[in-house]
Amino acid sequence: MTKYTQCFKQQVLDIYLQHGKNRSLIRRYFQLSPTTLNRWIAKFNHNRINGLAVLGKK
């Protein structure tokens, strides 16, 4: 499983939120799966920036 940094996630979401780009274009540009981007958006909407934190292995 690929781990993305919190900084990278924030950059992707900044483009999505501030520039009004649609999810499909963002996913293709950053080579992300639909599930990954949708999960990041949901976590951000629920917990803001803290939702994007990279968690360690259990």
C-alpha positions, 0 to 999 in steps of 0.5 A: 500500500502506498503511503502519501504524505500529509503535505501531498494530500493537502496539495491535492485537496487544495487544488480540488477545493480552491480551483474547482477542478473536478475529481476525475481530472485530479485523479488522473493528474496525480494518478490516484484511484477514485477510492483514495481521493474520495476517502481523502475528501471525506476525511478532510470534510469530517476532521479538516487537516487532522483527517489527512494525518499519516498514521503509523502501522498498528 
